[in-house]
């Protein structure tokens, strides 16, 4: 078993000032084994952050319908293969097949590659974007570096299919990460490339079957085949290293398919390489991955991410939910169904009370505009966090996450099964000697909290964040009853502050 070795590193070479740890002259170097990687700890700056912004944007934004997996769906005329099982799930063509043919032309002549010039970005202003993110109360931002389509939103020496050599002819990722850093937020990037090998339906009557485009649509093979070691070594790993080396992300997020058996030889290699890259610039970095197919990363060696799902109890190790403002989409689409701020604030509180954080996605239009409904949701969340942030940022979970009848559905992509929170649903956090009792969907007149009964703890005073007046309350052996003041102007979840 390899042992940890000691290295000297130069201080000050960091990508973002925000997550910098205390400077040291000696640090541990990680080696490619689980014993070494279990020495990793999620840094405190990540545990304190609680709320981040995800950005899905790229050539498929130009399609404006069926955009999430448009590059895949536009070719699925038959044989829809489940990416998890490799089995054919339906023989019906996806609606995107006919949509594409009618809007753009036959897939043989006008394929996904031909959408790249239509991603125009003429109104893209990273300064305005990041200003909105800051006003939303987000502490970190994770732009997509490359999605399943295989198109790099950065300057690449590995693939010609990148945003500098074609399409917008600019390093989109650099434009964003530079501005994120300049405005003092934590910088992250995401990679979804692992699924690229099996993303496209390769057929002779599509351009995906043309060998000259194999460097975008993947080498010829049957959909669902195992990823080859050659593709991993020559495509996936060099491009992953390139993102790490060129953009110094403080958070590196990976989508599913990394948790497939073919990627096992790279799990420890990736973690060690990335963690050591952080050490070289004196920054503790965060690797966020999914363990959907199997436990690709052992507990204590990474940060667990759950897609469109939450925990139903406290998890002692810090974790993350990623979801979208769009109920039905990650990328912009004309039939986008937005979530409102109140719903997302309640989700954020629920997640934080169970030792997690929320990564919330936006889907800008192809021209670079963040739609008004998405912007309003973000700004409304920012107003709430400006008042109630002390119960969120830097907080910790309490001995119980809360009370009430509404439980969170668990399992991959389970959020659609969640029921709306009720007046009885309360969540707890603690920070700097105070307990925060948060009514997720408060009633108009009073809030009842069973946990805060007189037998549990004696409370002398309660304050309501955002309200200057006194709060009347009563404790008995069954519960605490808080009388709500009227006309406070407060919206969404109410936060009561109690001295412990």
C-alpha positions as MATLAB code, in Angstrom:
seq = 'XXXXXXXXXXXXXXXXXXXXXXXXXXXXXXXXXXXXXXXXXXXXXXXXXXXXXXXXXXXXXXXXXXXXXXXXXXXXXXXXXXXXXXXXXXXXXXXXXXXXXXXXXXXXXXXXXXXXXXXXXXXXXXXXXXXXXXXXXXXXXXXXXXXXXXXXXXXXXXXXXXXXXXXXXXXXXXXXXXXXXXXXXXXXXXXXXXXXXXXXXXXXXXXXXXXXXXXXXXXXXXXXXXXXXXXXXXXXXXXXXXXXXXXXXXXXXXXXXXXXXXXXXXXXXXXXXXXXXXXXXXXXXXXXXXXXXXXXXXXXXXXXXXXXXXXXXXXXXXXXXXXXXXXXXXXXXXXXXXXXXXXXXXXXXXXXXXXXXXXXXXXXXXXXXXXXXXXXXXXXXXXXXXXXXXXXXXXXXXXXXXXXXXXXXXXXXXXXXXXXXXXXXXXXXXXXXXXXXXXXXXXXXXXXXXXXXXXXXXXXXXXXXXXXXXXXXXXXXXXXXXXXXXXXXXXXXXXXXXXX';
ca = [
       0.000    0.000    0.000;
       1.361    3.385   -0.935;
       1.828    5.817    1.905;
       1.204    9.534    2.090;
       4.235   11.607    1.266;
       5.044   15.188    2.208;
       5.501   17.898   -0.406;
       6.357   21.592   -0.292;
       4.053   23.901   -2.168;
       4.127   27.558   -3.102;
       1.515   29.650   -1.349;
      -0.716   32.084   -3.124;
      -1.307   30.202   -6.377;
      -5.052   29.916   -6.083;
      -7.916   30.410   -8.490;
     -10.383   32.018   -6.081;
      -9.661   33.943   -2.934;
     -12.889   32.809   -1.266;
     -12.120   29.154   -0.505;
      -8.443   29.615    0.371;
      -7.422   27.757    3.518;
      -4.757   28.784    6.002;
      -1.359   28.830    4.323;
       0.987   26.006    5.226;
       4.498   25.081    4.136;
       3.915   21.345    4.116;
       0.915   19.427    2.863;
       0.041   15.809    2.257;
       0.069   14.501   -1.283;
      -2.650   12.027   -2.230;
      -1.804    8.734   -3.884;
      -4.041    6.498   -5.989;
      -5.374    4.256   -3.238;
      -8.358    4.385   -0.912;
      -6.232    4.532    2.245;
      -4.685    7.773    1.027;
      -7.938    9.228   -0.314;
      -9.722    8.605    2.997;
      -7.445   11.302    4.425;
      -9.517   13.777    2.408;
     -11.939   16.060    4.241;
     -14.598   18.246    2.691;
     -13.302   21.781    3.411;
     -15.121   24.096    5.771;
     -15.749   26.692    3.067;
     -17.861   24.129    1.233;
     -19.768   23.209    4.380;
     -20.507   26.877    5.031;
     -21.632   27.784    1.505;
     -25.021   25.983    1.322;
     -26.262   27.475   -1.971;
     -24.811   27.462   -5.475;
     -25.788   28.060   -9.103;
     -25.521   25.461  -11.894;
     -25.504   26.642  -15.549;
     -26.654   24.404  -18.424;
     -25.977   26.207  -21.688;
     -24.649   25.088  -25.056;
     -25.494   24.321  -28.697;
     -28.590   22.320  -27.794;
     -30.018   25.530  -26.282;
     -30.537   26.564  -29.927;
     -33.071   23.766  -30.439;
     -35.437   25.459  -27.933;
     -37.495   22.309  -27.387;
     -36.615   18.849  -26.007;
     -33.314   20.497  -25.121;
     -32.092   18.440  -22.152;
     -30.921   15.477  -24.226;
     -31.715   16.940  -27.623;
     -28.500   15.624  -29.257;
     -29.576   12.105  -28.276;
     -33.309   12.372  -28.791;
     -33.138   13.930  -32.267;
     -31.623   10.650  -33.527;
     -33.825    8.202  -31.604;
     -36.080    7.118  -34.449;
     -36.247    3.651  -32.868;
     -34.439    1.566  -30.316;
     -34.523    3.942  -27.361;
     -31.803    2.437  -25.181;
     -31.916    2.976  -21.424;
     -28.496    4.432  -20.536;
     -28.525    2.681  -17.166;
     -29.367   -0.850  -18.319;
     -28.425   -0.825  -21.992;
     -31.815   -2.356  -22.829;
     -34.214   -1.098  -25.492;
     -37.124    0.575  -23.697;
     -39.361    1.571  -26.623;
     -39.645    1.218  -30.386;
     -41.380    4.574  -30.862;
     -39.420    7.518  -32.251;
     -38.778   10.354  -29.849;
     -40.800   13.519  -30.707;
     -37.509   15.372  -31.194;
     -36.863   13.325  -34.355;
     -39.783   14.850  -36.268;
     -39.311   18.233  -34.588;
     -35.723   18.468  -35.790;
     -36.557   17.348  -39.298;
     -39.295   19.962  -39.604;
     -37.363   22.826  -37.966;
     -33.839   22.241  -39.291;
     -33.866   19.499  -41.931;
     -33.032   15.833  -42.289;
     -30.584   14.508  -39.699;
     -28.338   13.183  -42.457;
     -27.801   16.661  -43.887;
     -28.339   18.837  -40.815;
     -27.168   17.010  -37.734;
     -26.365   18.122  -34.237;
     -22.989   19.431  -35.376;
     -24.861   21.952  -37.522;
     -26.600   23.447  -34.490;
     -23.275   24.724  -33.172;
     -23.262   27.933  -35.309;
     -26.834   28.654  -34.137;
     -25.669   29.016  -30.538;
     -25.225   32.735  -31.105;
     -24.645   34.209  -27.620;
     -24.954   37.757  -28.949;
     -26.384   39.058  -25.644;
     -24.112   37.084  -23.314;
     -22.775   39.327  -20.552;
     -20.922   37.399  -17.822;
     -20.739   40.503  -15.609;
     -24.537   40.744  -15.518;
     -24.914   37.000  -15.000;
     -22.624   36.862  -11.978;
     -24.212   40.005  -10.547;
     -27.562   38.158  -10.574;
     -25.937   35.118   -8.956;
     -24.540   37.273   -6.159;
     -27.904   38.941   -5.610;
     -29.499   35.480   -5.385;
     -27.356   34.746   -2.346;
     -25.382   31.989   -4.076;
     -21.900   31.337   -2.714;
     -20.575   29.162   -5.546;
     -21.192   28.759   -9.284;
     -20.721   25.641  -11.431;
     -20.885   26.217  -15.212;
     -21.069   23.152  -17.452;
     -17.690   22.697  -19.125;
     -18.885   19.963  -21.496;
     -22.123   18.018  -21.604;
     -22.995   14.583  -23.003;
     -22.914   16.030  -26.523;
     -19.105   16.161  -26.426;
     -18.855   19.857  -27.288;
     -16.317   21.678  -25.108;
     -17.311   25.137  -23.910;
     -13.610   25.891  -23.465;
     -10.452   26.121  -25.541;
      -9.231   22.563  -26.026;
      -6.063   21.032  -27.399;
      -7.700   17.585  -27.320;
     -10.835   18.094  -29.428;
     -11.619   20.323  -32.397;
     -15.233   20.439  -31.200;
     -14.787   23.394  -28.877;
     -16.247   26.871  -28.504;
     -13.041   28.678  -29.443;
     -12.509   26.909  -32.776;
     -16.147   26.929  -33.869;
     -19.563   28.294  -32.964;
     -19.202   31.392  -30.755;
     -15.403   31.439  -31.234;
     -14.751   32.330  -27.598;
     -13.707   30.528  -24.440;
     -17.090   30.551  -22.744;
     -15.864   28.705  -19.657;
     -13.014   31.174  -19.151;
     -15.324   34.152  -19.584;
     -17.552   32.768  -16.849;
     -14.954   31.486  -14.402;
     -12.883   34.671  -14.662;
     -15.930   36.772  -13.786;
     -17.032   34.403  -11.018;
     -13.603   34.795   -9.436;
     -13.492   38.549  -10.000;
     -16.774   39.019   -8.146;
     -15.591   36.859   -5.248;
     -17.684   33.717   -5.640;
     -16.343   30.173   -5.469;
     -15.521   28.665   -8.865;
     -16.596   25.231  -10.015;
     -17.027   23.385  -13.308;
     -18.932   20.271  -14.316;
     -18.104   17.442  -16.707;
     -20.774   15.238  -18.285;
     -18.478   13.754  -20.925;
     -18.520   10.211  -19.550;
     -21.896    9.509  -21.188;
     -20.743   10.838  -24.575;
     -19.521    7.444  -25.727;
     -23.065    6.038  -25.601;
     -25.020    9.243  -26.052;
     -25.655    9.254  -29.796;
     -27.649    6.765  -31.859;
     -25.238    5.925  -34.664;
     -26.967    4.941  -37.897;
     -26.055    5.150  -41.570;
     -29.038    7.382  -42.395;
     -27.855    9.968  -39.851;
     -24.678   12.048  -39.837;
     -23.812   10.210  -36.612;
     -22.888    7.237  -38.813;
     -20.346    9.262  -40.801;
     -16.792    8.329  -39.703;
     -15.499   11.875  -40.229;
     -17.541   12.996  -37.209;
     -16.530   10.146  -34.907;
     -14.588   12.590  -32.732;
     -17.912   14.216  -31.785;
     -20.381   11.334  -31.991;
     -17.894    8.746  -30.631;
     -16.203    5.862  -32.508;
     -18.592    3.476  -34.329;
     -20.254    0.990  -31.969;
     -23.655   -0.269  -30.878;
     -25.533    1.973  -28.449;
     -25.122    0.529  -24.973;
     -21.724   -1.073  -25.609;
     -19.127   -0.859  -22.860;
     -16.894    2.183  -23.018;
     -13.528    1.182  -24.469;
     -10.260    1.649  -22.629;
      -8.893    3.419  -25.721;
     -11.627    6.086  -25.611;
     -11.085    6.576  -21.898;
      -7.334    6.964  -22.309;
      -7.383    9.084  -25.462;
     -10.510   11.207  -25.016;
     -12.112   11.258  -21.566;
      -9.027   11.376  -19.358;
      -7.029   13.966  -21.375;
     -10.029   16.263  -21.569;
     -10.738   15.889  -17.859;
      -7.120   16.720  -17.031;
      -7.248   19.691  -19.378;
     -10.179   21.206  -17.491;
      -8.406   20.733  -14.157;
      -5.088   22.108  -15.368;
      -6.365   25.113  -17.322;
      -9.264   26.341  -15.183;
      -8.275   25.472  -11.591;
     -11.805   24.617  -10.425;
     -12.384   24.636   -6.677;
     -15.365   22.333   -7.230;
     -15.299   19.591   -9.872;
     -18.711   18.018  -10.476;
     -19.317   14.806  -12.437;
     -22.533   13.454  -13.874;
     -23.616    9.827  -13.950;
     -21.804    7.249  -16.118;
     -18.628    7.964  -14.199;
     -20.103    5.394  -11.800;
     -19.924    2.610  -14.397;
     -17.462   -0.314  -14.166;
     -15.453    0.900  -17.177;
     -14.415    3.996  -15.216;
     -13.193    2.116  -12.137;
      -9.498    2.374  -13.176;
      -9.876    6.161  -13.172;
     -11.777    6.736   -9.922;
      -8.757    6.821   -7.633;
      -6.565    8.361  -10.342;
      -9.004   11.240  -10.844;
      -9.435   11.990   -7.138;
      -5.703   11.938   -6.408;
      -4.863   14.064   -9.455;
      -7.530   16.646   -8.669;
      -6.864   16.865   -4.943;
      -3.140   17.253   -5.588;
      -3.844   20.002   -8.121;
      -5.561   21.885   -5.326;
      -2.661   21.350   -2.960;
      -0.265   22.833   -5.523;
      -2.216   26.104   -5.353;
      -2.777   25.871   -1.600;
      -6.523   25.271   -1.885;
      -8.676   22.451   -0.559;
     -10.883   21.436   -3.482;
     -14.127   19.458   -3.708;
     -14.873   16.469   -5.946;
     -18.634   15.986   -6.311;
     -19.851   12.713   -7.838;
     -22.835   10.387   -7.894;
     -22.979    6.840   -6.628;
     -26.048    5.912   -8.627;
     -24.994    2.666  -10.317;
     -22.684    1.517   -7.537;
     -20.405    3.015   -4.897;
     -17.705    4.282   -7.224;
     -16.276    6.501   -4.486;
     -16.021    5.260   -0.952;
     -17.464    7.313    1.861;
     -15.025    9.930    3.047;
     -13.181   10.245   -0.276;
     -15.476   12.678   -2.124;
     -18.712   14.666   -1.753;
     -21.938   12.884   -2.651;
     -24.311   14.580   -5.092;
     -27.970   13.618   -5.585;
     -29.771   14.612   -8.790;
     -33.316   15.923   -8.323;
     -33.588   14.100   -5.002;
     -32.990   14.701   -1.303;
     -32.319   12.900    1.962;
     -35.158   11.957    4.323;
     -32.898   12.157    7.385;
     -29.667   13.733    8.590;
     -26.536   12.474    6.835;
     -23.440   12.953    8.982;
     -21.248   13.514    5.922;
     -21.940   16.704    3.995;
     -23.847   16.207    0.719;
     -25.531   18.097   -2.107;
     -28.779   18.141   -4.062;
     -28.613   19.381   -7.627;
     -31.856   20.399   -9.268;
     -33.169   22.903  -11.789;
     -35.447   25.912  -11.572;
     -37.145   24.186  -14.491;
     -39.446   21.406  -13.355;
     -39.124   19.779  -16.763;
     -35.745   20.879  -18.075;
     -32.126   21.812  -17.410;
     -31.519   23.662  -20.689;
     -33.726   26.491  -21.893;
     -36.866   25.338  -23.634;
     -39.939   27.206  -24.847;
     -42.172   25.052  -22.615;
     -40.060   25.654  -19.482;
     -42.077   25.117  -16.301;
     -40.461   27.196  -13.547;
     -40.346   26.569   -9.832;
     -41.100   29.590   -7.686;
     -38.858   30.963   -4.982;
     -41.027   29.826   -2.059;
     -40.850   26.188   -3.128;
     -37.077   26.329   -3.604;
     -36.486   28.160   -0.312;
     -38.374   25.433    1.544;
     -36.288   22.817   -0.277;
     -33.074   24.671    0.597;
     -34.027   24.779    4.291;
     -35.008   21.107    4.278;
     -31.680   20.171    2.684;
     -29.583   22.326    5.029;
     -31.368   20.891    8.082;
     -30.098   17.461    6.992;
     -26.473   18.601    6.503;
     -26.680   19.295    2.787;
     -26.458   22.130    0.283;
     -28.362   23.061   -2.868;
     -26.934   23.486   -6.374;
     -29.701   25.180   -8.385;
     -29.629   25.192  -12.174;
     -30.564   27.913  -14.640;
     -31.046   27.516  -18.396;
     -30.138   30.664  -20.367;
     -31.454   31.236  -23.890;
     -29.240   30.660  -26.919;
     -28.600   34.419  -27.201;
     -27.208   34.607  -23.645;
     -30.241   36.075  -21.862;
     -31.329   34.612  -18.535;
     -35.152   34.546  -18.878;
     -37.095   36.888  -16.618;
     -38.952   34.116  -14.770;
     -35.688   32.420  -13.827;
     -34.113   35.717  -12.836;
     -37.114   36.586  -10.647;
     -36.845   33.263   -8.806;
     -33.157   33.891   -8.127;
     -33.669   37.471   -6.942;
     -36.587   36.472   -4.708;
     -34.408   33.804   -3.106;
     -31.735   36.445   -2.601;
     -34.177   38.740   -0.781;
     -35.091   35.909    1.585;
     -31.471   34.947    2.189;
     -30.499   38.551    2.888;
     -32.927   38.501    5.818;
     -32.524   34.901    6.943;
     -28.998   33.986    5.860;
     -27.710   33.535    9.410;
     -29.907   30.420    9.678;
     -28.358   29.024    6.474;
     -24.784   30.106    5.777;
     -22.275   28.501    8.117;
     -25.054   26.720    9.991;
     -25.052   23.135   11.219;
     -27.762   20.584   11.619;
     -29.457   20.123   15.008;
     -30.006   16.861   16.908;
     -33.203   16.429   14.857;
     -33.742   17.896   11.412;
     -37.290   18.926   12.231;
     -40.838   17.700   12.521;
     -44.030   17.453   10.518;
     -45.827   14.968    8.292;
     -44.014   15.602    5.013;
     -41.102   13.312    4.237;
     -38.710   13.718    1.341;
     -38.827   11.066   -1.370;
     -35.472    9.373   -1.851;
     -33.770    7.734   -4.794;
     -32.500    9.020   -8.139;
     -34.765   11.640   -9.797;
     -37.348   11.344   -7.022;
     -38.318   14.992   -6.518;
     -41.500   14.646   -8.595;
     -42.794   12.311   -5.866;
     -42.421   14.928   -3.136;
     -45.566   16.332   -1.562;
     -45.958   20.008   -0.763;
     -44.832   21.042    2.727;
     -47.570   21.876    5.224;
     -48.085   24.283    8.146;
     -46.865   21.525   10.479;
     -43.480   21.122    8.759;
     -40.692   22.697   10.811;
     -36.927   22.455   10.213;
     -34.030   23.262   12.556;
     -30.540   24.630   12.071;
     -28.034   26.006   14.558;
     -25.408   28.710   14.296;
     -23.267   30.655   16.752;
     -25.150   29.560   19.853;
     -28.648   29.966   18.426;
     -31.270   27.476   17.366;
     -33.324   28.421   14.326;
     -36.808   26.963   13.992;
     -38.015   27.450   10.423;
     -41.673   27.168    9.455;
     -41.544   25.987    5.842;
     -45.172   26.878    4.999;
     -46.378   29.027    7.893;
     -50.036   29.575    8.717;
     -51.499   33.058    9.002;
     -52.044   33.165   12.744;
     -49.763   30.826   14.696;
     -46.996   28.244   14.435;
     -46.980   25.138   16.645;
     -43.723   23.283   17.328;
     -43.982   20.039   19.273;
     -40.227   19.622   19.690;
     -39.955   22.904   21.613;
     -42.257   21.804   24.425;
     -41.548   22.895   27.998;
     -40.080   19.524   28.887;
     -37.512   19.714   26.106;
     -36.068   23.163   26.776;
     -36.965   26.359   28.561;
     -37.171   29.289   26.146;
     -37.175   32.846   27.487;
     -37.295   34.817   24.246;
     -37.897   34.285   20.538;
     -37.256   36.683   17.676;
     -38.510   36.523   14.109;
     -35.843   37.372   11.555;
     -36.871   40.399    9.525;
     -39.297   41.654   12.194;
     -38.352   44.182   14.878;
     -41.236   43.678   17.293;
     -41.659   41.252   20.174;
     -42.892   37.728   19.483;
     -45.519   36.239   21.785;
     -45.295   32.529   22.513;
     -46.427   29.910   24.983;
     -44.835   26.633   26.046;
     -46.571   23.649   27.582;
     -45.786   19.969   27.909;
     -47.058   19.258   24.404;
     -45.709   22.069   22.253;
     -44.687   25.656   21.776;
     -47.230   27.970   20.183;
     -45.926   31.099   18.504;
     -48.374   33.882   17.743;
     -47.579   35.418   14.377;
     -47.563   39.204   14.054;
     -49.600   40.617   11.188;
     -48.493   42.753    8.227;
     -44.798   41.971    8.599;
     -44.141   42.059    4.876;
     -42.208   38.803    5.231;
     -42.564   36.188    2.508;
     -42.005   32.457    2.286;
     -40.554   30.389    5.151;
     -40.413   32.158    8.544;
     -37.285   31.863   10.697;
     -37.515   32.028   14.504;
     -34.280   32.628   16.409;
     -33.867   31.069   19.842;
     -30.882   31.431   22.195;
     -29.718   27.945   23.195;
];
